[in-house]
Amino acid sequence: MIRLLWNLLCPIFFYGLCVDLFTLLLGQQDPLAGTLAGALAAAPFLARQYMRDPPFEKRESGVDKKAWVLYVFAGIAGCFVVNTLIKMSRVSRLFSGFSRTAKTIYQSPWLLQAGAVGIGIPVAEELVFRGLVFARLRKKMDFWAAAGLSAALFALYHGNVLQGVYAFLMGLLFSWIMEREKTIGAPLVTHMAANFTSLAMTAVQGIR
């Protein structure tokens, strides 16, 4: 049990430490730049851990080309649906912690937002929460238990209620896609599509 907890928490703490360190170094210029630098610094180590202990046997056929398109649309639809549900609920009225995070993200240049939120952060987060955390839990328990626990850790990592609710629900989707395709590339594409959709939605709202 102790070893499992170590294997689950170690990649999360390592990723968080990298982000905190680079945010401290670069935060005066732009906090999002520090987050991106931390994600890029952590990614090679996380990828090495993932490759050393692959969670599933590699499928000979790989992911179907049509499925890649489906997972992009799943990310777009998931972003719209979950954000709509959150806005319709009382959660968005009761908790405002996300406003500080949003201010940090959306005050940065759009190219930096795209590189960090759309690419760098999803790569690191998928390696941590699906490639390592979900995969290690999946070896010990059934799918829904592993997906639920990994999604809960994914939610807690985000540090505020609104992002936590969003991350939990999307984390379930990402885990299901990884379970289905047996490769981290599929949920990564979905995660990127969801984050780019979120950036686009915010940009449109800003224009209005």
N, C-alpha and C positions, 0 to 999 in steps of 0.2 A: 504493500500500500504506500509506504514512504517512497519507494523507488518510483512508483507511478506518479505520485504527486510531484516529485522532482522532475520527472520527464515532461510533465504537463506545464509546470510553472517556469522551468528554466528558460525555454525559448521566449516566453512572454516577458519575463524580467530582462532578458538579454536585449530584446527588441526595444523595450521601454527605456533601458539604460542608454542604448545608442541614440535614440531620439532625444532623450533629456540632455545628453552630453553635447550633441551637435546643436540643439536649440540654445543651450547655454553659450556656446561659442559663436553662433550666428544669429541668435535671437534679436540682438539689437538692430541688425540690418533688416531681417524679416523672419519671424517665427516659423513661417511655413517653409522657408528655405532650410532651416535647421531640421525640421521634420523630414523633409525630402532627403537631406544628406544622411540623417540617421537611418532612414529606411534603406537607402542604397548601401550604406556601410554594413548593415546587418544582413542584407539579402544573400551575399555569397556564403556566409557561415550557415544560415538557415537552409539554403539550397543544398549545401554539402551534407547537412544532417538528414535532409529529406532523401537524398540520393543514396546515402549509406544504409538507410532502413526504409525502403519503399513499402508503403502500406498495402498495396495490392499487386497481384501479378499483372504484368503488362499485357494488354490485349493485343493480339496479333493484328486485328483489323484497324485498330486505332479509332478515333472519333470520326463519325460520318460527317462529310462536308456540310450536309444540310443541318446537322445537329449544331454545328458552330453558329450558324445563323439563328437557330432557335434559341441558343443560350444568350446571344446578344439581345434578342427581343425579350427573353426572360428577365434580363437585367433591367432593361428599359421599363417593362411592365411592372416588375417588382418595385422599382423606385417610385413609380407613379402611384401604385396601389397602396403601398405601406405609408408613404407620405400623406396620402389622402385620408387613410384611416386614422393616422395620428392627429391630423388637423381636425377631423370630425369628432374626435374624442375629447375628453376633459384633460387629458394628459398635457396637451400643448398649452392649456390655460393655467394649469397648476404648477408647471415646472418651466423655468426660463433659463436654465443653465446653458442650453445650447447657444444662446445669443452671443455669449462671450467667445465661444469657439468659432461661431460663424463669422464674427467680426474679424478674428485673426485670419481665417481662411480667405474671406472675400475682399479684404483690403489689399491683398497681394496682386501683382500683375497677373492677367489671365493666363499667360503662357506658363508661369510658375504654378498656378492653380492646376492647369492641365497636367503638367509634369508630375506634380506631387499627388494630388487627389485622384487624378485619372490613371496614373501609371505606377509611380514609385510606391505609394502607400498600399494599393491593392496587392502588388507583388509581395511585399513583406508580410502583410496581414494574411494572405492566403497561405504562404509558407508556414507561418506560425500556427494559425487557427484551424486550417484544414489539413495542410501537409504534415504537421507534427501533432497538434493537440487532438483533433478529431481522429486522425489515423491511429494514434496510440490508444485512445479510448475505444475505438472500434475493434481493436484486437482483444479487448477485455469484455465487451458488452454488445448488446444488439444495436441496430442502427439508431433507433429513436432515442435511446438513452445517450449514446455517444454524440448524436447531433444536438440534443438538448443541452447537455453539459458543455460542449464546446461552444455552442451559441451563447450560453449564459456567460462563459468566460470572455467571449468576444464582446458581449454587451457591457460587462463590468469594466473592461479595458477602456472603453470610450469615456467613462467618467462622468456622464450626466444622463438624466432619465430619458430625455427625448432621443438622443443618439443611441442610448442603450436599448430602448424598445425597437428602434429601427434596426440596429445591429443584430439583435436577437432573431427577429423575423427573417431578415436577409441571411443570417448565418444558417438558419435551418434550410433555406433554399440552396445556399452554396454547398452545404454538406450533402444534400440530396443529389445534387448534380455530380459531386465527386464520387459518391457511392455508385451512381449510375454509370459513369464513364471510366472510373478507375484511374483517373489522372487529374493532377492539380490544374492542368491547363484549362479545363472546362469551367470550373468555378471561377478561375482567374478572369477569364473573358467576361463572364457574367458580372463579376464584381466591377471590372473596369467600365462596362457598359452602364451599370447602375450609377457609378460615380460621375461619369461624363454627363449622364442625364440630369443628375442633381445640379451639376455646375451649369448646364444649359438652362434648366428651370429657374435657377437663381438669377442668371444673366437676363432672361426674358422679364422676370419680375422687376429687375432693376431698371430696365428700359421703360417699363410701364410707369 
